[in-house]
Amino acid sequence: MKKWSSFFMAGSLSLAVLAAGCSGGGTNAGSAANPTDAAGSGGKDEITLYTIQSTNPNFQAWLDEAQEKSGVKINWVAAPTDSDTRQQKVSTILSSGDSSVDILEVNDEMATSFKNAGWLEPLQDTVLTEDIMEQLPQGYMKDMLTSAKGDVLGVPSYTGYLALWVDQKKLDAAGMNSIENKEDFINFLKATTKDGQYGYGGSWEKTYVFNEIATFVNLFGGDYYDWTNGNSREAVKFMYDMANTWKVTPVDQIADKYEQMNQKFIDGKYASVFMWGTGTDYKQANRYGPDQIHMVNMPEFANRSIFTDSWSYVLNSASKNKEAAIRFLKYAASEDGELNGWKNFDRYPARADVAANEAVTGDIKEIYTEIQATNEVRGRPMLPQTMEFISEMGTLFQNYIQDKITLDEFCVKAQEAVERYQ
């Protein structure tokens, strides 16, 4: 993400943004080549959706069902695949008051950047009513989709945990049945580190490692925004010990993103990792299953805590089709809407009651249900200048892990970063 000043470009850019989108292929899709006409001509039963899903092979099936059950004609514009370009373009649409897009799909980084800007329509009185809200992950909704004024601004489209994955063969070889607490976790890492293989593998590249730092901070009962907190310090010291004291994870993974980490895990170099999703990469590599790589519940340190992410539907406050947009959002938040996402996009339902529906099947359901029932489910710690904050924290962590700065120096500088980017 670029600095805020780069977002406020000329209004003409938003038209270029939308003109770059793709139009829908079915008769129910409007012309994204001329999105202003598409959005403005439909009246009360028509909206334009800015979507990341248009290249999904099941998009048309999802779209047809969404239109039928919501009663809303959905024109669509394809979002760019590059994350920086996408965020800049969405920022331009919203900041310029462009009304040609009604509903947008945003990720956590964008939600954090936009939720206090006044560009999104509050949804608690129209869509996310109390009965819906109580089924959603409370920590995530507060952390990611609630403004400083208390407005709820997005409908999450799925639950996707940053969970602990283990190689069952290595767990068996360690003579262990499960990893229930911190002691079990340490014992597992030590028992499986040998012959050039490690108990734990991380994605410690500077823009990725904050996911793991924050995971350990939560497990230890710390606060990622407070580096005077002893539990936050203990969490980072624990990661240092993994790499430098116990040597159960390699320091050189500071260059690794998820792609590199995942491949090493698949190849057997690691016994465990923290990873998003439902195991697609492991399935494709024929390494997925109860006797191979699979997800387990988070171990209990001071508590059990886990992150979820999501892409969420938000309503442009400049929309001229708010009545139809709200009808679409009510559908997206409904049981039918979430099951449509599960069926066509493999998006695990965000609502607990929908996840319990018999239509949601598969081996992932059991562990997701266990995690949901036993963990505090949070959104990741992000500040408005998200990528700058993430990158600086990652650099500080790498310097600490490599003994370039001390723990005290890390904590002082980390607190300065929190205060600078708030």
C-alpha positions as CSV (number, residue, x, y, z in Angstrom):
1,M,0.0,0.0,0.0
2,K,1.3,3.5,-0.9
3,K,1.1,6.6,1.3
4,W,-2.3,8.2,1.7
5,S,-1.3,11.1,-0.5
6,S,-1.0,8.8,-3.5
7,F,-4.6,7.7,-3.2
8,F,-6.2,11.1,-3.8
9,M,-5.7,11.2,-7.6
10,A,-7.8,13.0,-10.2
11,G,-11.3,11.8,-10.6
12,S,-10.6,10.7,-14.1
13,L,-8.5,7.8,-12.8
14,S,-11.6,6.1,-11.3
15,L,-13.2,6.0,-14.7
16,A,-10.0,4.5,-16.1
17,V,-10.2,2.0,-13.2
18,L,-13.6,0.9,-14.1
19,A,-13.1,0.9,-17.8
20,A,-10.3,-1.6,-17.2
21,G,-12.7,-4.1,-15.7
22,C,-14.3,-7.1,-17.5
23,S,-18.0,-7.4,-18.3
24,G,-20.1,-10.3,-17.3
25,G,-20.7,-13.0,-19.8
26,G,-24.4,-13.8,-19.1
27,T,-27.5,-11.9,-20.0
28,N,-27.9,-10.7,-16.4
29,A,-24.6,-8.9,-16.3
30,G,-24.2,-5.2,-17.2
31,S,-21.5,-3.7,-19.4
32,A,-18.4,-3.0,-17.4
33,A,-16.9,-1.4,-20.4
34,N,-19.3,1.5,-19.6
35,P,-19.8,1.1,-15.9
36,T,-21.4,4.5,-15.3
37,D,-24.2,3.6,-17.7
38,A,-24.5,0.1,-16.2
39,A,-24.8,1.4,-12.7
40,G,-27.1,4.4,-13.5
41,S,-29.6,2.7,-15.8
42,G,-30.9,-0.1,-13.6
43,G,-33.0,1.7,-11.1
44,K,-34.0,0.2,-7.8
45,D,-33.3,-3.4,-8.8
46,E,-29.8,-3.1,-10.2
47,I,-26.3,-2.6,-8.7
48,T,-22.7,-2.7,-9.9
49,L,-20.3,-5.0,-7.9
50,Y,-16.5,-4.6,-7.9
51,T,-15.3,-8.2,-7.5
52,I,-12.2,-10.3,-7.2
53,Q,-14.1,-13.5,-8.2
54,S,-14.7,-12.9,-11.9
55,T,-12.0,-15.3,-13.0
56,N,-13.2,-18.1,-10.8
57,P,-14.7,-20.8,-13.1
58,N,-17.8,-20.9,-10.9
59,F,-18.4,-17.2,-10.9
60,Q,-21.3,-17.3,-13.4
61,A,-23.0,-20.0,-11.3
62,W,-22.6,-17.9,-8.2
63,L,-23.8,-14.8,-10.0
64,D,-26.9,-16.5,-11.4
65,E,-28.0,-17.8,-8.0
66,A,-27.2,-14.5,-6.3
67,Q,-29.3,-12.6,-8.8
68,E,-32.2,-15.0,-8.6
69,K,-32.3,-15.2,-4.8
70,S,-31.6,-11.5,-4.0
71,G,-33.9,-10.2,-6.7
72,V,-31.2,-7.8,-7.8
73,K,-29.5,-7.5,-11.2
74,I,-25.8,-7.5,-10.6
75,N,-23.5,-5.8,-13.1
76,W,-19.9,-6.4,-12.3
77,V,-16.4,-5.0,-12.7
78,A,-13.3,-7.1,-12.3
79,A,-10.8,-5.9,-9.7
80,P,-7.1,-6.0,-10.6
81,T,-5.2,-9.1,-9.5
82,D,-2.2,-7.1,-8.3
83,S,-2.8,-6.2,-4.6
84,D,-1.2,-2.7,-4.7
85,T,-3.0,-1.7,-7.9
86,R,-6.2,-3.1,-6.6
87,Q,-6.0,-1.2,-3.3
88,Q,-5.0,2.1,-5.1
89,K,-8.0,1.8,-7.5
90,V,-10.5,1.0,-4.8
91,S,-9.2,3.9,-2.8
92,T,-9.7,6.2,-5.7
93,I,-13.2,5.0,-6.3
94,L,-14.2,5.6,-2.7
95,S,-12.2,8.8,-2.0
96,S,-13.5,10.6,-5.1
97,G,-17.1,9.9,-4.4
98,D,-17.5,7.9,-7.5
99,S,-21.0,6.4,-7.5
100,S,-20.6,4.1,-10.5
101,V,-19.8,1.2,-8.2
102,D,-22.2,0.2,-5.4
103,I,-20.7,-2.8,-3.7
104,L,-17.0,-3.6,-3.4
105,E,-15.1,-6.6,-2.1
106,V,-12.3,-5.5,0.2
107,N,-9.7,-7.4,2.2
108,D,-8.6,-6.8,5.7
109,E,-5.9,-4.3,4.7
110,M,-8.4,-2.2,2.8
111,A,-11.1,-2.5,5.5
112,T,-8.5,-1.1,8.1
113,S,-7.6,1.7,5.8
114,F,-11.2,2.8,4.9
115,K,-13.3,2.0,7.9
116,N,-12.8,5.4,9.6
117,A,-12.7,7.5,6.4
118,G,-16.5,8.0,6.0
119,W,-16.6,6.4,2.6
120,L,-18.6,3.3,3.6
121,E,-22.2,3.0,4.6
122,P,-23.0,1.6,8.1
123,L,-24.8,-1.7,8.0
124,Q,-25.8,-2.5,11.6
125,D,-29.3,-1.1,11.2
126,T,-30.1,-2.6,7.9
127,V,-28.1,-5.7,7.2
128,L,-26.0,-6.9,10.2
129,T,-28.8,-7.0,12.7
130,E,-28.3,-8.5,16.2
131,D,-29.4,-12.0,15.1
132,I,-26.8,-12.0,12.3
133,M,-24.1,-10.4,14.3
134,E,-24.2,-12.9,17.1
135,Q,-23.4,-15.7,14.6
136,L,-20.2,-13.9,13.3
137,P,-16.8,-14.0,15.0
138,Q,-17.0,-11.2,17.5
139,G,-13.3,-10.5,17.8
140,Y,-12.9,-10.3,14.0
141,M,-15.9,-8.1,13.5
142,K,-14.6,-5.6,16.2
143,D,-11.0,-5.7,15.0
144,M,-11.6,-5.4,11.3
145,L,-15.0,-4.2,10.3
146,T,-16.1,-1.8,13.1
147,S,-15.3,1.9,13.0
148,A,-14.1,4.0,15.8
149,K,-17.6,5.4,16.1
150,G,-19.0,1.8,16.5
151,D,-20.4,1.5,13.0
152,V,-20.3,-2.0,11.4
153,L,-19.2,-1.6,7.8
154,G,-18.8,-4.9,6.1
155,V,-20.3,-8.4,5.5
156,P,-17.6,-11.0,5.8
157,S,-17.8,-13.6,3.0
158,Y,-16.0,-16.4,4.7
159,T,-14.0,-17.7,7.7
160,G,-10.3,-18.6,6.9
161,Y,-8.2,-19.4,9.9
162,L,-4.4,-18.9,10.2
163,A,-4.2,-22.3,11.8
164,L,-1.5,-24.8,13.0
165,W,-0.8,-27.5,10.4
166,V,1.2,-30.6,11.3
167,D,2.8,-33.5,9.5
168,Q,1.1,-36.5,11.2
169,K,4.0,-38.8,10.3
170,K,6.3,-36.6,12.3
171,L,3.9,-36.4,15.2
172,D,3.7,-40.1,15.3
173,A,7.5,-40.4,15.1
174,A,7.7,-38.1,18.1
175,G,5.5,-40.5,20.1
176,M,2.8,-37.8,20.5
177,N,-1.0,-38.0,20.0
178,S,-1.7,-34.2,20.1
179,I,-0.3,-30.8,20.8
180,E,-2.4,-29.4,23.6
181,N,-0.3,-26.7,25.3
182,K,2.9,-24.8,25.2
183,E,4.9,-27.6,26.7
184,D,3.6,-30.1,24.1
185,F,4.4,-27.6,21.3
186,I,8.0,-27.1,22.5
187,N,8.5,-30.9,22.9
188,F,7.2,-31.5,19.5
189,L,9.5,-28.9,17.9
190,K,12.5,-30.3,19.6
191,A,11.7,-34.0,18.9
192,T,11.2,-33.4,15.2
193,T,14.3,-31.2,14.6
194,K,17.1,-33.5,13.3
195,D,18.9,-34.5,10.2
196,G,18.5,-31.1,8.5
197,Q,14.8,-31.0,9.2
198,Y,13.0,-28.6,11.6
199,G,10.1,-28.8,14.0
200,Y,8.7,-25.5,12.8
201,G,8.7,-23.5,9.6
202,G,7.8,-19.9,9.3
203,S,7.1,-17.3,6.6
204,W,9.4,-14.7,8.1
205,E,9.8,-12.4,5.1
206,K,9.4,-8.8,6.5
207,T,5.9,-8.2,5.0
208,Y,4.6,-11.7,6.1
209,V,6.1,-12.4,9.5
210,F,3.7,-10.1,11.4
211,N,1.0,-12.8,11.0
212,E,3.1,-15.1,13.1
213,I,4.4,-12.5,15.6
214,A,0.8,-11.5,16.3
215,T,-0.3,-15.1,16.6
216,F,2.3,-15.8,19.3
217,V,1.5,-12.5,21.0
218,N,-2.2,-13.5,21.3
219,L,-1.3,-17.0,22.5
220,F,0.8,-15.5,25.2
221,G,-2.0,-13.1,26.2
222,G,-0.1,-10.1,25.0
223,D,-1.1,-7.0,23.0
224,Y,0.4,-6.3,19.6
225,Y,-0.1,-2.6,20.1
226,D,1.6,-2.5,23.6
227,W,5.2,-3.5,23.7
228,T,5.6,-2.6,27.3
229,N,3.3,-5.6,28.0
230,G,5.4,-8.4,29.4
231,N,3.4,-11.1,27.6
232,S,4.1,-9.4,24.2
233,R,7.8,-9.4,25.0
234,E,7.7,-13.1,26.1
235,A,6.1,-14.0,22.8
236,V,8.8,-12.5,20.7
237,K,11.5,-13.9,23.0
238,F,9.9,-17.3,22.4
239,M,10.3,-16.9,18.6
240,Y,13.9,-15.8,19.1
241,D,14.5,-19.0,21.2
242,M,13.0,-21.2,18.5
243,A,15.5,-19.9,16.1
244,N,18.6,-19.2,18.2
245,T,18.4,-21.1,21.5
246,W,16.6,-24.4,20.6
247,K,17.3,-24.1,16.9
248,V,14.0,-25.8,16.0
249,T,13.5,-23.3,13.1
250,P,16.0,-21.8,10.7
251,V,17.0,-18.2,10.8
252,D,17.4,-18.1,7.0
253,Q,13.6,-18.3,6.5
254,I,13.6,-14.5,6.9
255,A,13.6,-14.6,3.1
256,D,10.6,-16.9,2.8
257,K,7.0,-16.0,1.9
258,Y,4.2,-18.5,2.0
259,E,5.1,-20.1,-1.3
260,Q,8.6,-21.0,-0.2
261,M,7.5,-22.1,3.3
262,N,4.7,-24.3,1.9
263,Q,6.9,-26.1,-0.5
264,K,9.4,-26.9,2.2
265,F,6.6,-28.2,4.4
266,I,5.3,-30.3,1.6
267,D,8.9,-31.6,1.0
268,G,9.2,-32.7,4.6
269,K,11.6,-30.1,5.8
270,Y,9.2,-28.9,8.5
271,A,7.0,-30.7,11.0
272,S,4.6,-27.8,11.5
273,V,3.6,-24.4,10.1
274,F,1.0,-21.7,10.6
275,M,-0.9,-21.4,7.3
276,W,-4.2,-19.9,6.0
277,G,-7.0,-21.7,4.3
278,T,-8.2,-25.3,4.0
279,G,-5.2,-27.0,2.6
280,T,-5.5,-26.6,-1.2
281,D,-1.7,-26.7,-1.8
282,Y,-1.4,-29.8,0.3
283,K,-4.2,-31.5,-1.6
284,Q,-2.7,-30.6,-4.9
285,A,0.6,-32.1,-3.8
286,N,-1.1,-35.3,-2.5
287,R,0.2,-34.5,1.0
288,Y,-3.2,-33.8,2.6
289,G,-5.0,-36.1,5.0
290,P,-5.3,-37.3,8.6
291,D,-2.1,-39.5,8.2
292,Q,-0.2,-36.7,6.4
293,I,-0.5,-32.9,6.6
294,H,-3.6,-31.6,8.4
295,M,-4.9,-28.8,10.6
296,V,-5.0,-29.2,14.3
297,N,-6.5,-27.0,17.1
298,M,-4.3,-24.2,18.4
299,P,-2.3,-25.2,21.5
300,E,-3.2,-23.4,24.7
301,F,-0.5,-21.1,26.0
302,A,-2.0,-18.4,28.2
303,N,-5.1,-19.1,26.1
304,R,-6.2,-20.4,22.7
305,S,-6.4,-17.7,20.1
306,I,-6.5,-17.7,16.3
307,F,-6.8,-15.2,13.5
308,T,-9.3,-15.4,10.7
309,D,-9.2,-13.3,7.6
310,S,-12.0,-12.5,5.1
311,W,-12.9,-10.6,2.0
312,S,-15.9,-8.5,2.9
313,Y,-18.7,-6.8,0.9
314,V,-19.0,-3.1,1.7
315,L,-21.4,-0.4,0.5
316,N,-20.1,2.7,-1.1
317,S,-21.6,5.6,0.7
318,A,-21.8,7.5,-2.6
319,S,-24.0,4.8,-4.2
320,K,-27.2,5.9,-5.8
321,N,-28.7,2.4,-5.6
322,K,-28.5,1.8,-1.9
323,E,-31.9,0.1,-1.6
324,A,-30.9,-2.6,-4.1
325,A,-27.4,-2.7,-2.6
326,I,-28.8,-3.4,0.8
327,R,-31.0,-6.2,-0.6
328,F,-27.9,-7.8,-2.1
329,L,-26.0,-7.4,1.2
330,K,-28.9,-9.0,3.1
331,Y,-28.7,-11.9,0.7
332,A,-24.9,-12.1,1.1
333,A,-25.3,-12.3,4.9
334,S,-28.1,-14.8,4.7
335,E,-27.8,-18.6,4.9
336,D,-28.5,-18.9,1.1
337,G,-25.8,-16.3,0.4
338,E,-23.1,-18.0,2.5
339,L,-24.0,-21.5,1.2
340,N,-23.6,-20.1,-2.4
341,G,-20.1,-18.9,-1.5
342,W,-19.3,-22.3,0.0
343,K,-20.6,-24.2,-3.0
344,N,-19.0,-22.2,-5.7
345,F,-16.0,-20.5,-4.2
346,D,-15.1,-23.0,-1.4
347,R,-15.5,-20.2,1.1
348,Y,-16.2,-21.6,4.6
349,P,-19.2,-19.8,6.0
350,A,-18.5,-16.9,8.3
351,R,-21.7,-17.5,10.3
352,A,-21.5,-20.3,12.9
353,D,-25.1,-21.4,12.3
354,V,-24.5,-21.7,8.6
355,A,-21.3,-23.6,9.1
356,A,-23.3,-26.1,11.1
357,N,-25.7,-26.7,8.1
358,E,-25.6,-30.2,6.7
359,A,-24.8,-28.8,3.3
360,V,-21.3,-27.8,4.6
361,T,-19.4,-31.1,4.5
362,G,-15.8,-32.4,4.4
363,D,-13.1,-33.2,6.9
364,I,-12.3,-29.6,7.4
365,K,-15.6,-29.0,9.1
366,E,-14.8,-31.0,12.2
367,I,-11.6,-29.0,13.0
368,Y,-13.1,-25.7,12.0
369,T,-16.0,-26.4,14.4
370,E,-13.6,-27.3,17.2
371,I,-11.5,-24.2,16.7
372,Q,-14.6,-22.0,16.6
373,A,-15.9,-23.4,19.9
374,T,-12.6,-23.2,21.8
375,N,-10.6,-20.2,20.5
376,E,-10.8,-16.5,20.7
377,V,-11.2,-15.6,17.0
378,R,-9.5,-12.3,16.1
379,G,-8.7,-10.0,13.2
380,R,-5.1,-9.3,12.5
381,P,-3.6,-6.1,14.1
382,M,-3.5,-3.5,11.4
383,L,-3.2,0.3,11.4
384,P,-4.4,2.8,8.7
385,Q,-0.9,2.9,7.0
386,T,-1.1,-0.9,7.0
387,M,1.8,-1.9,4.7
388,E,4.2,0.6,6.2
389,F,3.5,-0.7,9.7
390,I,3.7,-4.3,8.7
391,S,7.0,-3.8,6.9
392,E,8.6,-1.8,9.7
393,M,7.6,-4.4,12.3
394,G,9.0,-7.2,10.1
395,T,12.3,-5.4,9.7
396,L,12.6,-4.9,13.4
397,F,11.8,-8.6,14.1
398,Q,14.4,-9.7,11.5
399,N,17.0,-7.5,13.1
400,Y,16.2,-8.9,16.5
401,I,16.3,-12.5,15.3
402,Q,19.7,-11.9,13.7
403,D,21.1,-10.3,16.9
404,K,21.4,-6.9,15.3
405,I,19.3,-5.4,18.1
406,T,18.3,-6.5,21.6
407,L,14.9,-7.5,22.9
408,D,14.7,-4.2,24.7
409,E,15.6,-2.3,21.6
410,F,13.0,-4.2,19.6
411,C,10.2,-3.4,22.0
412,V,11.1,0.3,22.2
413,K,11.2,0.6,18.4
414,A,8.1,-1.5,17.9
415,Q,6.1,0.8,20.3
416,E,7.4,3.8,18.4
417,A,6.1,2.2,15.2
418,V,2.7,1.6,16.7
419,E,2.4,5.2,17.8
420,R,3.7,6.6,14.5
421,Y,1.2,4.7,12.3
422,Q,-1.9,5.0,14.5
